[in-house]
Amino acid sequence: MADMSLSKQVVPVITTVSTTKTEGSTRSNLAYAAFILLCFWVGTQILSLMVHAPGVLEHLAQGNDTTRPHIEMGFAVSTVFGLVPFLAGCVLLGAVCVASKLHHRYHF
């Protein structure tokens, strides 16, 4: 019979949880709350645009309308106009976060 050994323990070890709060928890909680509020705000703006823009909601509801031309978008086009702006935005947001962290670390 083959000998099997596991890299992790099957039964987890009980560890004590510290109840003391660190200084950064309040700041991170506020940052998380601001991020959630931003996400809700963006969502409401998108829903508001969809409801108030003329013809957008009807176009989304009539997905299989035969009177309109069928548009096929290639993989390269969807990548250029979808993935590239998303990644550029992520890089820009990351750069702002790193710059803010370095500014906070060396100037305070």
Sequence and secondary structure as in RCSB ss.txt:
>XXXX:A:sequence
MADMSLSKQVVPVITTVSTTKTEGSTRSNLAYAAFILLCFWVGTQILSLMVHAPGVLEHLAQGNDTTRPHIEMGF
AVSTVFGLVPFLAGCVLLGAVCVASKLHHRYHF
>XXXX:A:secstr
      SS SS           THHHHHHHHHHHHHHHHHHHHHHHHHHHHHSTTHHHHHH TT SSS      H
HHHIIIIIHHHHHHHHHHHHHHHHHHHHHHHH 
